[in-house]
Amino acid sequence: MDRKLESRTYHLSPNQLNELYRKYGRPGELSPGRPATRKRRRLDAALAALDRKSNSVLMPSDED
């Protein structure tokens, strides 16, 4: 099955783009008006684990 990859470019007017956004939602939305959840939990947990392992991370002292 040799498939030829194609690329298509569409030029939309602002009204056409707004109509598409209203129908399907904006980029980053699951559906119109419903934002997608941010996928930072995994990254935050990984960075926190790296901070705990690293001896070069300076923690603020309780004494001021």
N, C-alpha and C positions, 0 to 999 in steps of 0.2 A: 504494500500500500504506500505508494509514493505520493505524499500530499504536498502540494505547492503552498507555501505559506504566503499569505497576502496581507498587505497592510492597507487600511482604508482611512482616509481623512475626511472628516465632515466639517463644514463651515456652517455654524448655526447663528442665527440672529439672536439678540438678547431675549426676545419674546419666545423664540423656540426653545432656548436654553431654560428659561424660567418655567415653561410648560413641562419640559422633561423633569426638572427638579420637583415640580408640584406632583407629577405622576409617580416618579420612582424614588424621589428623595435626593438630597445633595450627597456629594462624596463624603464618606465617613458616617453615614446614617444607615441604620438597618432598614428603616422604612421612612416615608416622609414624616418629618417632625420627631423621629425617635433616634437620638444619637447612639452610635455604637459605644460599647464599653471600652474603656482604655485598657490596653494589655500591659500595664506597668507592674502589676503585682509580682510577676515572675522576675522581672528585672530588678525591682527594689529588693526582693528577697536575696537574689544573687549578689547584689552589691553589698548588702548588709553582711552576708556570709563572708565575702572577701575582706570586709573591714574587720571582722572578728578574727580572721586568720592572720592578717598582716600585722607585724610588729612595728611597722613604720608609721602607722596611723596614730596621730596625736589626739588624745582625748582631753577635753577641757577639765581642769582640776576643779574641785569643789571649793577650794580656797581662793578668795579674791583679795 
